[in-house]
Amino acid sequence: MTGPLDTDDQDDPPPPAAMASARDALALETIEVDLFVEALFRRYGYDFRDYGKASLTRRVRNLATGFGAATISDLTARMLHAPERLPDIISGLSVPVSEFFRDPHVFLALKERVFPLLASYPEINIWQAGCAHGEEIYSLAILLTEAGLYERTRIFATDISKAALNRAAEGIYPLQEAREAGRRYRAAGGSASFSDYFHARYELMKLDQRLAANVTFAEHNLVTDGVFCEAHLVLCRNVLIYFTTPLQDKVLQRFAQSLVRGGFLCIGTRENLEFSQARNRFQLIDGAAQLYRLLPGAGGA
Ligand SMILES: C[S@@+](CC[C@H](N)C(=O)[O-])C[C@H]1O[C@@H](n2cnc3c(N)ncnc32)[C@H](O)[C@@H]1O
């Protein structure tokens, strides 16, 4: 039975003292996270200061737990004094989550609207920024192969995390992902069978290494490193969401400078240029895929 008494019980606000103490803990954590990212930057040059605070705080908290640190300040001290743990720290701060043919309509848009124009170039450069564990690289390489373009394409696959890049280069994934990946591959306009592109062994699949033959894996930090290459296409999906708006603007500027005249930028479904300073440099080609083309005279390599 429910009655006013029960409801009152459930809706009772925490006592003021508990609220004050929760506020205090939150304020303290904010200071600790700020000091952690400042220390990381000053000691090692990795700049997370303009990442969105809410998700960054979650990741720093998880790192502290993973390191067995009692507090974030404790984690900061360990990070400062143990450079050999830096790759683990960077890997813990990055979110290398991806999947094959993620958002297949984006790949379909690339295949139908970008590949026919790329086909007019004798050599094609693609910069895939924030490639995580590489699922996106292999997906793109498969579609380029089927379009007859892979032979003359070089893919520069970059990420801030060395650990993620190593995994990407290995090209080994749980076999249980194959079925869903196959479904998305077909939705992306794949013309053969996804299973043609990997060898299964026990519970794992290894992607055909011919797909990585024209891929250069490189550590590159979008926040602190410069223009990467003269690209016909920059693919950077699900990365900018972690940045504050000013940092997004800075990175988008860098993409504009990296593109050849008339080059393409794809930022994927979770971001858009609507409120960005970079908006007037690009023409929207496909809203659902957030696919843009660099306007004449708007930067360009
Ligand atoms: C969520 S994953 C996106 C993977 C893939 N692009 C996709 O959409 O499926 C984000 C990736 O961005 C990388 N990243 C985060 N900050 C970065 C930075 N400053 N420079 C380069 N890569 C960064 C992370 O390491 C992570 O691998």
Ligand as a Chemical Component Dictionary entry (heavy atoms), coordinates in Angstrom:
data_LIG
# 
_chem_comp.id                   LIG 
_chem_comp.type                 NON-POLYMER 
_chem_comp.pdbx_formal_charge   0 
_chem_comp.three_letter_code    LIG 
# 
loop_
_chem_comp_atom.comp_id 
_chem_comp_atom.atom_id 
_chem_comp_atom.alt_atom_id 
_chem_comp_atom.type_symbol 
_chem_comp_atom.charge 
_chem_comp_atom.model_Cartn_x 
_chem_comp_atom.model_Cartn_y 
_chem_comp_atom.model_Cartn_z 
_chem_comp_atom.pdbx_ordinal 
LIG C1  C1  C 0  35.682 6.556  -29.199 1  
LIG S1  S1  S 1  37.180 6.302  -30.051 2  
LIG C2  C2  C 0  36.667 6.528  -31.715 3  
LIG C3  C3  C 0  37.113 5.383  -32.601 4  
LIG C4  C4  C 0  36.641 5.452  -34.046 5  
LIG N1  N1  N 0  37.034 6.674  -34.680 6  
LIG C5  C5  C 0  35.147 5.270  -34.120 7  
LIG O1  O1  O 0  34.426 6.237  -34.361 8  
LIG O2  O2  O -1 34.674 4.151  -33.927 9  
LIG C6  C6  C 0  38.089 7.792  -29.673 10 
LIG C7  C7  C 0  39.581 7.681  -29.970 11 
LIG O3  O3  O 0  40.128 8.994  -29.964 12 
LIG C8  C8  C 0  41.431 8.925  -29.422 13 
LIG N2  N2  N 0  41.832 10.259 -28.937 14 
LIG C9  C9  C 0  41.391 10.932 -27.842 15 
LIG N3  N3  N 0  42.038 12.097 -27.722 16 
LIG C10 C10 C 0  42.899 12.174 -28.768 17 
LIG C11 C11 C 0  43.849 13.139 -29.183 18 
LIG N4  N4  N 0  44.055 14.252 -28.497 19 
LIG N5  N5  N 0  44.568 12.899 -30.296 20 
LIG C12 C12 C 0  44.384 11.757 -31.009 21 
LIG N6  N6  N 0  43.504 10.795 -30.663 22 
LIG C13 C13 C 0  42.766 11.005 -29.553 23 
LIG C14 C14 C 0  41.284 7.907  -28.292 24 
LIG O4  O4  O 0  42.529 7.359  -27.937 25 
LIG C15 C15 C 0  40.338 6.887  -28.909 26 
LIG O5  O5  O 0  41.037 5.835  -29.514 27 
# 
loop_
_chem_comp_bond.comp_id 
_chem_comp_bond.atom_id_1 
_chem_comp_bond.atom_id_2 
_chem_comp_bond.value_order 
_chem_comp_bond.pdbx_ordinal 
LIG C1  S1  SING 1  
LIG S1  C2  SING 2  
LIG S1  C6  SING 3  
LIG C2  C3  SING 4  
LIG C3  C4  SING 5  
LIG C4  N1  SING 6  
LIG C4  C5  SING 7  
LIG C5  O1  DOUB 8  
LIG C5  O2  SING 9  
LIG C6  C7  SING 10 
LIG C7  O3  SING 11 
LIG C7  C15 SING 12 
LIG O3  C8  SING 13 
LIG C8  N2  SING 14 
LIG C8  C14 SING 15 
LIG N2  C9  SING 16 
LIG N2  C13 SING 17 
LIG C9  N3  DOUB 18 
LIG N3  C10 SING 19 
LIG C10 C11 SING 20 
LIG C10 C13 DOUB 21 
LIG C11 N4  SING 22 
LIG C11 N5  DOUB 23 
LIG N5  C12 SING 24 
LIG C12 N6  DOUB 25 
LIG N6  C13 SING 26 
LIG C14 O4  SING 27 
LIG C14 C15 SING 28 
LIG C15 O5  SING 29 
# 
